[in-house]
Amino acid sequence: MSSLEAVWVQPCEQPGTAVVTGVFDILHVGHVRYLSSVAERGLPLVIGVEDDPRVRAWKGPSRPLNTAVERAEVLAALRCVSGVFIVSGPPEAHGPEDYIDLLAPMRPGALAHTAGDPHAGGRCAAAALLGAQCWELEMIPGRSTTRIVNAGLG
C-alpha cells in the first residue's frame, strides 16, 4: 500500500477523469494552456497538487512560494478543472507504484504529462496498470515556474 494520500480540496466523484499531478507553484500561461488542452480531450480534469514538504525536498528550502492549499484553490478556480486534491506523503514516495495506489480508487481514464517529463516512462507504466490512457502533451516553450523564479521571466 502506498504512503501517499489524497486530501480533496474540490472533490470530483466522476470516474474516468484525466489526472495531472504537479507542483503548480506560480500559475502561469504555460500551466493554463496545458491544463486547457488536457480538458479539451473530453474527460473531466482532476489535478493533484504536491504538498509543501514534498516540494521543499525536491526543489529546495525556498520552494514552494505558495502553500499547497493556496495552489489548489487557484487551480480549482479554473473553469476547465473538475477536481483538485493535495498529494501528501514522504518525498521519497514518488515512483509509479506510489501513484498507482493513490490514483486507483479514482479510476482515472487517463494520466497526462508534458513532453520531456523525466518521469514520463513511469507515468505511462502507471497508466497502463490502472487501465488508463497515457496522454503526452507538448510543453509550452519558455514557460516554467523555475524560469520565472530564476530569471524573472514569464
N, C-alpha and C positions, 0 to 999 in steps of 0.2 A: 504494500500500500504506500502511496506517495505521501511525502511530508508536506506537500503543497496544499493550500486551502484556498477556496474562492469565497470572498466576502462580497456579497452582492450590494451594489450601490443603487443600481437600476435593474431589477430583475427582468429577465426575458424567459417566459415559460415555453416558448415555441421550440420544438425540436427542429433539427435541420438547419441550424444557423451557420453563418460564416463567422469563424472565430479568428481574431487577430490578438496577439499579445505583444506588449512592448512597454517602454518607459513613458513616452509622450510627455517629456518634461516641459518643454515650451511648445505649445501647439502652434504650428506654422503652416504655410500654404502647402508644403510637401505632404504633411500629415492629412490635411483636408482633402487634397486631390487623391491621395492614396486610398483613404477610407471611403471616399465617394465612389471610386472605381470598384472597390470591393462590393459595396452595397448595390451598385448598378448591375451586378451579375445576378441579382434576383433573390438572394437569400437574406433573411434578417441578419443584420450585422451586430455582433457581440464583441466587446473589447475587454481584454484582461490587462489591467494596469499593474505593473510590477510594484511591489511596496517599497517604502523608503529604505529599509535596511538592505534589501536585495540590490537596489540601485547603487547605494553607497558602496557596497562591497565590490561591485563590478566597475563603477565609474569613478570612484574616489570620494574623499570626505566632503568635497564641495557640491556634490550632486546627491539627490535631485535638488533643483532650485525651488520646485513647488512640491507640496506634500502629495501623497498618493490620493488622499481624499479630494483635494482641490483639482488634481489632474483628472480624476474620474468625473467630478462634477462638470468640468469644462467639456469633456468628451460626451457625457450624457446629454448635453445641451444641443449637440449637433443633430440636425433633423434626419441624417442618414443612419443614426445609431439606435438600435433597438434595446440594447442592454449593456451594462458595464459592471465588471467585478474587479476587485483588487486581489492580485495573486500574492499570498503571503506564505512564508516558509523560509527555511535556511537557504542562503545564497548558493550553496553547493548543489542544491536540488534544481538543476536546470537542464537535465537530459530529457530526451524524448519520453522515456518511461515515466518520468515525474509528471510531465504534462498529459500523458495518456490517462493516468489515474485521475488527474484533476479534471480533465475535459470529458471523460467517458459518460458521467451522469448527464451531461448537457446534450449528448447525442448530436454533435455537430455534423453538418452536411459538407463542410469544407473548412480547411485551415488555410489562411492566406499569409503570404510573406512577400517581401520585396526581392527582386533580382539582386544577386550579390550577397544576400544574407549568409553569413558564415555558418548558420545553423540550418540552412535550407534542407540538407540531407536528412537531418533528424526530424525536421518538421514534416517532410514528406513521408518518412517512415512512420511517424506517429499518425499521420492522416490515414495511411493505409491500414494500420492496425485498428483504427477507430471506424473504418469503413467509410471514411470521408474523402472528398476530393482534396487535392493539394493544388492551390492556386498560387502561381508566381506572377506578381505584377511588377511592372517597371518602377524603379525608384525615380523620384522626381530629381533631376540633376541639380546639383548645387544647393540643395535644401536639406539641412540637418541641424538638430539642436546642438550637436558638438561644434559644427561650423559656426553657428551663431555665437555660442559661448566663447570659443577660442579666437574667432576673428572679428566678432562684432558684425557679421554679415547675415542677412536673411535671405 
